[in-house]
Amino acid sequence: MSPMPSSVSARSAVEVNAEIRDLWQRSGGCLTPRDEAEYQRLLVEWAAATGGSARTAA
C-alpha cells in the first residue's frame, strides 16, 4: 500500500499563483526565511494543482 500524499491541493493553480504573486509583491522581491518557506510550500501546491504540468504560470 503506497502512502497518501501529504498535501493535496484543493485550490486551483490560478488561486495558488495569485497567492504566490501576492507574496512576492508584499515582500518587495526579497523573501525572508519565513517567506521562502511559504513560497516553497506554495510552489508544491501549485505543481499539484497543475498536475505536474511544465507550463509556466503567468
VEXKE-56297 format. One line per 5 residues: their letters; for each residue x, y, z of C-alpha. Coordinates in Angstrom, 1 decimal, padded with zeros to 4 digits. Example, Ala and Ser with C-alpha at 12.3 -4.5 7.8 and 13.67 -1.06 7.14 Angstrom:
as	012.3 -004.5 007.8  013.7 -001.1 007.1
***
This chain:
mspmp	000.0 000.0 000.0  001.5 003.3 -001.0  001.4 006.3 001.3  -001.1 009.1 000.7  000.3 012.4 -000.5
ssvsa	000.8 014.7 002.5  -000.6 017.7 000.6  -003.3 017.6 -002.0  -004.3 021.0 -003.4  -008.0 021.8 -003.1
rsave	-007.4 025.2 -004.8  -006.9 025.8 -008.5  -003.5 026.7 -009.9  -004.8 030.2 -010.6  -005.7 030.7 -007.0
vnaei	-002.3 029.5 -005.8  -000.5 031.5 -008.4  -002.3 034.6 -007.2  -001.1 033.9 -003.7  002.5 033.5 -004.9
rdlwq	002.3 036.8 -006.8  000.9 038.5 -003.6  003.7 037.0 -001.5  006.4 038.4 -003.9  004.6 041.8 -004.0
rsggc	004.3 042.1 -000.2  008.0 041.1 000.2  009.2 043.7 -002.3  011.1 041.0 -004.2  013.2 040.0 -001.2
ltprd	011.9 036.9 000.7  012.7 036.4 004.4  013.4 032.9 005.5  009.8 032.6 006.6  008.6 033.9 003.3
eaeyq	010.9 031.5 001.5  009.4 028.6 003.4  005.9 029.8 002.4  007.0 030.2 -001.2  008.3 026.7 -001.3
rllve	005.0 025.3 000.1  003.1 027.3 -002.4  005.2 026.0 -005.3  004.5 022.4 -004.2  000.8 023.2 -004.0
waaat	000.8 024.9 -007.4  002.6 022.0 -009.0  000.0 019.6 -007.5  -002.8 021.8 -008.8  -001.4 021.8 -012.3
ggsar	-000.9 018.1 -012.3  002.8 018.5 -012.7  002.4 020.4 -015.9  005.6 022.0 -017.1  003.8 025.2 -018.3
taa	004.9 028.4 -016.7  002.5 030.3 -014.5  001.5 033.6 -016.0
***
